[in-house]
Amino acid sequence: MMVDTLTAIEDAPLRPAEAVPAGRARIADIELLRGIAVLFVMLHHTHGDLIAWPSRFLDWLFSYSAYWAGVDVFFAISGFVIARSLLPALDACAGEKEYVQTVLAFWIRRAWRLLPSAWLWLAVALLASAAFNQSGAFDPFRANVATTAAALANVENFHLAATFGAGPSGTSFVYWSLSLEEQFYLVLPIAAFLLRRRLPWLAAALVALQIFQPRGLVTMVTRTDAILLGVLVAGWSKHPTWRLFEPTGLASSRIAGPALLAVALFALATLGSDPLGIVSLHVGVIAVISAGLVLVASYDRDYLWPPGMTKRVLMWIGSRSYGLYLIHVPVYFLTREIWYRLLPEGGALGPADTLRVTLTALPLLLALGEANYRLVEAPMRRRGAAIAARFGSRPAVERR
Protein backbone atom coordinates (compact mmCIF):
# COMPACT_ATOMS: atom_id res chain seq x y z
CA MET A 1 0.00 0.00 0.00
CA MET A 2 2.79 2.39 -0.90
CA VAL A 3 2.26 5.66 -2.75
CA ASP A 4 2.74 5.44 -6.49
CA THR A 5 6.35 5.97 -7.59
CA LEU A 6 5.39 8.27 -10.43
CA THR A 7 3.61 10.68 -8.10
CA ALA A 8 6.51 10.66 -5.66
CA ILE A 9 8.99 11.53 -8.38
CA GLU A 10 6.79 14.36 -9.67
CA ASP A 11 6.41 15.83 -6.20
CA ALA A 12 10.12 15.83 -5.37
CA PRO A 13 11.10 19.20 -6.91
CA LEU A 14 8.37 21.01 -5.00
CA ARG A 15 9.96 20.87 -1.57
CA PRO A 16 12.49 23.31 -0.08
CA ALA A 17 15.91 21.69 0.09
CA GLU A 18 16.33 22.50 3.77
CA ALA A 19 13.03 20.75 4.56
CA VAL A 20 13.66 17.46 2.79
CA PRO A 21 15.06 14.66 4.94
CA ALA A 22 17.39 12.31 3.10
CA GLY A 23 15.64 9.60 1.12
CA ARG A 24 12.24 11.26 1.16
CA ALA A 25 10.38 12.18 -2.01
CA ARG A 26 7.20 13.95 -0.80
CA ILE A 27 5.53 15.62 2.15
CA ALA A 28 4.04 12.64 3.92
CA ASP A 29 1.89 14.67 6.32
CA ILE A 30 0.24 16.48 3.40
CA GLU A 31 -0.74 13.13 1.89
CA LEU A 32 -1.96 12.06 5.34
CA LEU A 33 -4.19 15.14 5.50
CA ARG A 34 -5.59 14.36 2.05
CA GLY A 35 -6.54 10.89 3.24
CA ILE A 36 -8.25 12.26 6.34
CA ALA A 37 -10.02 14.96 4.33
CA VAL A 38 -11.58 12.50 1.89
CA LEU A 39 -12.60 10.19 4.74
CA PHE A 40 -14.35 13.18 6.37
CA VAL A 41 -16.24 13.97 3.16
CA MET A 42 -17.21 10.34 2.51
CA LEU A 43 -18.46 9.99 6.09
CA HIS A 44 -20.43 13.23 5.75
CA HIS A 45 -22.28 11.94 2.67
CA THR A 46 -23.13 8.55 4.16
CA HIS A 47 -25.89 10.35 6.05
CA GLY A 48 -28.61 10.63 3.40
CA ASP A 49 -26.73 9.49 0.30
CA LEU A 50 -25.75 5.96 1.37
CA ILE A 51 -27.89 5.48 4.47
CA ALA A 52 -31.07 7.17 3.26
CA TRP A 53 -33.24 5.97 6.15
CA PRO A 54 -33.24 6.74 9.89
CA SER A 55 -30.14 5.46 11.66
CA ARG A 56 -29.80 5.85 15.41
CA PHE A 57 -26.03 5.96 15.26
CA LEU A 58 -25.77 8.43 12.37
CA ASP A 59 -28.56 10.60 13.74
CA TRP A 60 -26.73 10.74 17.06
CA LEU A 61 -23.33 11.33 15.43
CA PHE A 62 -24.55 14.16 13.23
CA SER A 63 -26.34 15.84 16.12
CA TYR A 64 -22.87 16.49 17.57
CA SER A 65 -20.68 16.73 14.48
CA ALA A 66 -20.49 17.24 10.72
CA TYR A 67 -17.71 16.41 8.33
CA TRP A 68 -18.01 18.85 5.43
CA ALA A 69 -14.88 20.57 6.78
CA GLY A 70 -12.88 17.94 4.90
CA VAL A 71 -13.44 20.12 1.82
CA ASP A 72 -11.73 23.05 3.56
CA VAL A 73 -8.75 20.86 4.38
CA PHE A 74 -8.57 20.03 0.66
CA PHE A 75 -8.78 23.73 -0.18
CA ALA A 76 -5.93 24.64 2.18
CA ILE A 77 -3.78 21.83 0.75
CA SER A 78 -4.51 22.94 -2.83
CA GLY A 79 -3.60 26.54 -2.10
CA PHE A 80 -0.37 25.46 -0.44
CA VAL A 81 0.91 22.94 -2.97
CA ILE A 82 -0.03 24.95 -6.04
CA ALA A 83 1.38 28.25 -4.78
CA ARG A 84 4.50 26.59 -3.41
CA SER A 85 5.42 25.34 -6.87
CA LEU A 86 3.79 27.78 -9.28
CA LEU A 87 4.59 31.17 -7.78
CA PRO A 88 8.39 30.67 -7.53
CA ALA A 89 8.36 29.38 -11.12
CA LEU A 90 6.54 32.53 -12.23
CA ASP A 91 8.91 34.77 -10.26
CA ALA A 92 11.87 33.18 -12.04
CA CYS A 93 10.51 33.96 -15.53
CA ALA A 94 12.83 36.21 -17.52
CA GLY A 95 10.10 37.94 -19.52
CA GLU A 96 6.45 37.96 -20.53
CA LYS A 97 6.89 35.22 -23.13
CA GLU A 98 8.41 32.85 -20.61
CA TYR A 99 5.70 33.80 -18.12
CA VAL A 100 2.96 32.94 -20.63
CA GLN A 101 4.67 29.63 -21.47
CA THR A 102 4.88 28.71 -17.78
CA VAL A 103 1.23 29.59 -17.17
CA LEU A 104 0.07 27.65 -20.22
CA ALA A 105 2.11 24.65 -19.11
CA PHE A 106 0.55 24.88 -15.65
CA TRP A 107 -2.98 25.01 -17.06
CA ILE A 108 -2.27 22.08 -19.40
CA ARG A 109 -0.93 19.93 -16.59
CA ARG A 110 -3.89 20.84 -14.39
CA ALA A 111 -6.36 20.00 -17.15
CA TRP A 112 -4.81 16.61 -17.87
CA ARG A 113 -4.51 15.90 -14.17
CA LEU A 114 -8.11 16.72 -13.23
CA LEU A 115 -10.46 16.66 -16.21
CA PRO A 116 -10.18 13.06 -17.50
CA SER A 117 -11.32 11.56 -14.19
CA ALA A 118 -13.89 14.30 -13.68
CA TRP A 119 -15.44 13.83 -17.11
CA LEU A 120 -15.37 10.04 -16.82
CA TRP A 121 -17.41 10.01 -13.62
CA LEU A 122 -19.73 12.71 -14.89
CA ALA A 123 -20.53 10.42 -17.81
CA VAL A 124 -20.96 7.38 -15.57
CA ALA A 125 -23.36 9.24 -13.27
CA LEU A 126 -25.37 10.62 -16.18
CA LEU A 127 -25.68 7.20 -17.82
CA ALA A 128 -26.64 5.58 -14.51
CA SER A 129 -29.39 8.14 -13.96
CA ALA A 130 -30.83 7.23 -17.38
CA ALA A 131 -30.35 3.46 -17.49
CA PHE A 132 -29.85 2.11 -13.96
CA ASN A 133 -32.19 4.09 -11.75
CA GLN A 134 -35.28 2.10 -10.84
CA SER A 135 -34.99 3.20 -7.21
CA GLY A 136 -34.52 6.86 -8.11
CA ALA A 137 -31.29 6.92 -6.11
CA PHE A 138 -29.44 8.73 -8.90
CA ASP A 139 -32.08 11.50 -9.04
CA PRO A 140 -34.00 12.29 -12.24
CA PHE A 141 -32.13 12.36 -15.53
CA ARG A 142 -33.09 16.01 -16.05
CA ALA A 143 -31.40 17.06 -12.79
CA ASN A 144 -28.27 15.13 -13.78
CA VAL A 145 -28.14 16.81 -17.17
CA ALA A 146 -28.17 20.23 -15.52
CA THR A 147 -25.50 19.27 -12.98
CA THR A 148 -23.33 17.68 -15.67
CA ALA A 149 -23.52 20.76 -17.89
CA ALA A 150 -22.61 23.03 -14.96
CA ALA A 151 -19.70 20.79 -13.97
CA LEU A 152 -18.36 20.68 -17.53
CA ALA A 153 -18.46 24.49 -17.62
CA ASN A 154 -16.79 24.63 -14.16
CA VAL A 155 -19.69 26.59 -12.68
CA GLU A 156 -21.31 23.85 -10.59
CA ASN A 157 -20.70 25.92 -7.44
CA PHE A 158 -22.98 28.66 -8.77
CA HIS A 159 -25.49 26.12 -10.08
CA LEU A 160 -25.64 24.42 -6.69
CA ALA A 161 -26.25 27.73 -4.94
CA ALA A 162 -29.01 28.62 -7.39
CA THR A 163 -30.86 25.29 -7.09
CA PHE A 164 -30.13 24.23 -3.50
CA GLY A 165 -33.30 23.11 -1.75
CA ALA A 166 -35.42 23.64 -4.87
CA GLY A 167 -35.42 19.99 -5.96
CA PRO A 168 -33.09 17.10 -6.78
CA SER A 169 -29.46 18.20 -7.15
CA GLY A 170 -28.25 15.34 -9.34
CA THR A 171 -25.51 12.85 -8.62
CA SER A 172 -22.51 15.08 -9.31
CA PHE A 173 -23.20 17.90 -6.86
CA VAL A 174 -19.76 17.41 -5.26
CA TYR A 175 -18.26 18.99 -8.38
CA TRP A 176 -19.01 22.38 -6.85
CA SER A 177 -15.65 22.28 -5.06
CA LEU A 178 -13.82 21.15 -8.18
CA SER A 179 -15.38 24.08 -10.06
CA LEU A 180 -14.19 26.46 -7.37
CA GLU A 181 -10.65 25.06 -7.50
CA GLU A 182 -10.58 25.29 -11.31
CA GLN A 183 -11.64 28.93 -11.03
CA PHE A 184 -8.81 29.46 -8.56
CA TYR A 185 -6.27 27.80 -10.86
CA LEU A 186 -7.38 30.11 -13.67
CA VAL A 187 -7.20 33.32 -11.64
CA LEU A 188 -4.07 32.75 -9.52
CA PRO A 189 -1.38 33.14 -12.22
CA ILE A 190 -3.17 36.16 -13.69
CA ALA A 191 -3.39 37.78 -10.26
CA ALA A 192 0.29 36.98 -9.64
CA PHE A 193 1.22 38.74 -12.89
CA LEU A 194 -0.87 41.83 -12.16
CA LEU A 195 -0.07 42.18 -8.46
CA ARG A 196 3.48 40.82 -8.20
CA ARG A 197 4.73 41.39 -4.63
CA ARG A 198 1.32 42.72 -3.55
CA LEU A 199 -0.37 39.33 -4.03
CA PRO A 200 0.10 38.20 -0.38
CA TRP A 201 -1.45 41.44 0.87
CA LEU A 202 -4.53 40.99 -1.30
CA ALA A 203 -4.80 37.34 -0.24
CA ALA A 204 -4.61 38.33 3.44
CA ALA A 205 -7.25 41.03 2.95
CA LEU A 206 -9.63 38.61 1.20
CA VAL A 207 -9.14 36.08 3.97
CA ALA A 208 -9.95 38.68 6.64
CA LEU A 209 -13.07 39.79 4.78
CA GLN A 210 -14.36 36.24 4.48
CA ILE A 211 -13.60 35.12 8.01
CA PHE A 212 -15.72 37.88 9.51
CA GLN A 213 -18.63 37.85 7.05
CA PRO A 214 -21.94 36.02 7.47
CA ARG A 215 -22.17 32.97 5.20
CA GLY A 216 -24.99 32.35 2.77
CA LEU A 217 -25.34 29.83 -0.03
CA VAL A 218 -23.32 31.87 -2.53
CA THR A 219 -20.53 32.73 -0.10
CA MET A 220 -20.31 29.10 1.02
CA VAL A 221 -19.77 27.76 -2.51
CA THR A 222 -17.36 30.56 -3.45
CA ARG A 223 -15.36 30.61 -0.23
CA THR A 224 -11.64 31.00 -0.82
CA ASP A 225 -10.39 31.68 2.70
CA ALA A 226 -8.88 28.21 3.17
CA ILE A 227 -7.34 28.22 -0.33
CA LEU A 228 -5.81 31.67 0.18
CA LEU A 229 -4.52 30.72 3.62
CA GLY A 230 -2.79 27.79 1.93
CA VAL A 231 -1.24 30.26 -0.55
CA LEU A 232 -0.01 32.41 2.34
CA VAL A 233 1.49 29.37 4.10
CA ALA A 234 3.30 28.49 0.87
CA GLY A 235 4.71 31.99 0.56
CA TRP A 236 5.77 32.03 4.18
CA SER A 237 7.57 28.69 3.76
CA LYS A 238 10.09 30.51 1.53
CA HIS A 239 10.87 33.10 4.22
CA PRO A 240 13.49 32.62 6.98
CA THR A 241 10.94 33.37 9.72
CA TRP A 242 9.04 30.20 8.78
CA ARG A 243 11.69 28.15 10.56
CA LEU A 244 11.27 30.18 13.75
CA PHE A 245 7.76 28.80 14.17
CA GLU A 246 8.58 25.15 13.53
CA PRO A 247 6.77 23.03 16.17
CA THR A 248 9.85 21.01 17.10
CA GLY A 249 8.29 20.06 20.42
CA LEU A 250 5.99 17.65 18.58
CA ALA A 251 9.02 15.47 17.88
CA SER A 252 9.58 14.86 21.59
CA SER A 253 6.84 12.22 21.78
CA ARG A 254 5.20 9.80 19.36
CA ILE A 255 1.78 10.78 20.68
CA ALA A 256 2.18 14.58 20.68
CA GLY A 257 1.52 15.00 16.95
CA PRO A 258 -1.39 12.53 16.78
CA ALA A 259 -2.89 14.19 19.87
CA LEU A 260 -2.68 17.60 18.19
CA LEU A 261 -4.21 16.15 15.03
CA ALA A 262 -7.02 14.50 16.99
CA VAL A 263 -7.86 17.77 18.76
CA ALA A 264 -7.86 19.65 15.45
CA LEU A 265 -10.10 17.05 13.78
CA PHE A 266 -12.48 17.09 16.75
CA ALA A 267 -12.66 20.88 16.43
CA LEU A 268 -13.33 20.67 12.67
CA ALA A 269 -16.11 18.12 13.16
CA THR A 270 -17.88 19.87 16.03
CA LEU A 271 -17.54 23.37 14.58
CA GLY A 272 -19.28 22.13 11.44
CA SER A 273 -22.30 20.94 13.42
CA ASP A 274 -25.32 23.23 12.98
CA PRO A 275 -27.18 21.77 15.99
CA LEU A 276 -24.28 22.60 18.30
CA GLY A 277 -23.83 26.15 16.92
CA ILE A 278 -20.53 26.64 18.75
CA VAL A 279 -19.51 29.93 17.10
CA SER A 280 -21.24 32.09 14.50
CA LEU A 281 -18.02 32.47 12.47
CA HIS A 282 -17.39 28.74 12.36
CA VAL A 283 -16.61 28.56 8.63
CA GLY A 284 -13.73 31.00 8.98
CA VAL A 285 -12.43 29.21 12.07
CA ILE A 286 -12.52 25.92 10.14
CA ALA A 287 -10.43 27.54 7.38
CA VAL A 288 -7.85 28.72 9.93
CA ILE A 289 -7.61 25.28 11.57
CA SER A 290 -7.25 23.63 8.15
CA ALA A 291 -4.43 26.00 7.22
CA GLY A 292 -2.82 25.40 10.62
CA LEU A 293 -2.69 21.69 9.93
CA VAL A 294 -1.13 22.38 6.52
CA LEU A 295 1.42 24.65 8.18
CA VAL A 296 2.48 21.91 10.61
CA ALA A 297 2.63 19.44 7.73
CA SER A 298 4.72 21.83 5.60
CA TYR A 299 7.83 21.25 7.75
CA ASP A 300 7.88 17.66 6.53
CA ARG A 301 9.11 16.15 9.79
CA ASP A 302 6.21 13.74 10.40
CA TYR A 303 4.96 16.03 13.14
CA LEU A 304 1.30 15.09 12.65
CA TRP A 305 1.81 11.32 12.61
CA PRO A 306 4.92 9.14 12.94
CA PRO A 307 5.86 6.69 10.15
CA GLY A 308 4.20 3.31 10.36
CA MET A 309 1.39 1.18 8.97
CA THR A 310 -1.40 3.61 9.94
CA LYS A 311 0.32 6.45 8.13
CA ARG A 312 1.01 4.33 5.05
CA VAL A 313 -2.67 3.40 4.85
CA LEU A 314 -3.79 7.02 5.19
CA MET A 315 -1.21 8.11 2.62
CA TRP A 316 -2.50 5.48 0.21
CA ILE A 317 -6.02 6.84 0.69
CA GLY A 318 -4.64 10.35 0.25
CA SER A 319 -2.96 9.48 -3.03
CA ARG A 320 -6.33 8.22 -4.32
CA SER A 321 -8.34 10.98 -2.66
CA TYR A 322 -9.23 12.84 -5.87
CA GLY A 323 -10.78 9.77 -7.44
CA LEU A 324 -12.49 8.77 -4.20
CA TYR A 325 -13.98 12.25 -3.93
CA LEU A 326 -15.47 12.00 -7.42
CA ILE A 327 -16.55 8.38 -7.05
CA HIS A 328 -18.05 8.12 -3.59
CA VAL A 329 -21.52 9.58 -4.24
CA PRO A 330 -22.09 7.53 -7.45
CA VAL A 331 -20.96 4.44 -5.52
CA TYR A 332 -23.36 5.23 -2.67
CA PHE A 333 -26.24 5.58 -5.14
CA LEU A 334 -25.15 2.49 -7.07
CA THR A 335 -25.12 0.46 -3.85
CA ARG A 336 -28.65 1.53 -2.99
CA GLU A 337 -29.82 0.72 -6.53
CA ILE A 338 -28.25 -2.76 -6.40
CA TRP A 339 -29.90 -3.66 -3.11
CA TYR A 340 -33.21 -2.15 -4.17
CA ARG A 341 -33.23 -4.54 -7.13
CA LEU A 342 -32.51 -7.49 -4.83
CA LEU A 343 -35.45 -6.74 -2.56
CA PRO A 344 -38.79 -8.48 -2.98
CA GLU A 345 -41.18 -6.53 -5.20
CA GLY A 346 -42.60 -3.59 -3.30
CA GLY A 347 -39.88 -3.73 -0.64
CA ALA A 348 -37.93 -0.76 0.65
CA LEU A 349 -34.47 -0.38 2.13
CA GLY A 350 -34.39 0.36 5.84
CA PRO A 351 -32.36 0.06 9.06
CA ALA A 352 -32.02 -3.72 8.65
CA ASP A 353 -30.06 -3.11 5.44
CA THR A 354 -27.48 -0.71 6.90
CA LEU A 355 -24.71 -3.26 7.37
CA ARG A 356 -25.08 -4.96 3.98
CA VAL A 357 -25.20 -1.61 2.19
CA THR A 358 -22.08 -0.41 3.99
CA LEU A 359 -20.18 -3.62 3.31
CA THR A 360 -21.08 -3.34 -0.37
CA ALA A 361 -20.06 0.30 -0.76
CA LEU A 362 -16.64 0.02 0.90
CA PRO A 363 -15.03 -2.55 -1.43
CA LEU A 364 -16.58 -0.80 -4.44
CA LEU A 365 -14.98 2.48 -3.33
CA LEU A 366 -11.56 0.90 -2.86
CA ALA A 367 -11.63 -1.04 -6.12
CA LEU A 368 -12.92 1.80 -8.28
CA GLY A 369 -10.65 4.34 -6.58
CA GLU A 370 -7.61 2.20 -7.31
CA ALA A 371 -8.71 1.46 -10.87
CA ASN A 372 -9.30 5.15 -11.56
CA TYR A 373 -5.88 6.04 -10.16
CA ARG A 374 -3.99 3.41 -12.13
CA LEU A 375 -5.90 3.52 -15.41
CA VAL A 376 -6.92 7.19 -15.65
CA GLU A 377 -5.13 9.55 -13.27
CA ALA A 378 -1.54 8.31 -13.62
CA PRO A 379 -1.52 7.86 -17.43
CA MET A 380 -3.28 11.19 -18.03
CA ARG A 381 -0.87 12.95 -15.69
CA ARG A 382 2.06 11.60 -17.68
CA ARG A 383 0.39 12.69 -20.91
CA GLY A 384 -0.22 16.18 -19.57
CA ALA A 385 3.36 16.52 -18.39
CA ALA A 386 4.62 15.54 -21.83
CA ILE A 387 2.40 18.08 -23.59
CA ALA A 388 3.28 20.82 -21.09
CA ALA A 389 6.98 20.19 -21.66
CA ARG A 390 6.57 21.47 -25.21
CA PHE A 391 5.76 24.88 -23.77
CA GLY A 392 9.08 25.04 -21.94
CA SER A 393 7.56 24.38 -18.52
CA ARG A 394 9.65 24.03 -15.42
CA PRO A 395 9.31 20.75 -13.50
CA ALA A 396 7.79 22.46 -10.47
CA VAL A 397 4.64 23.99 -11.91
CA GLU A 398 2.20 21.16 -11.31
CA ARG A 399 1.11 19.45 -8.16
CA ARG A 400 -1.98 18.04 -6.59
Beta strands, then each sheet from edge to edge (+ up, - down):
end
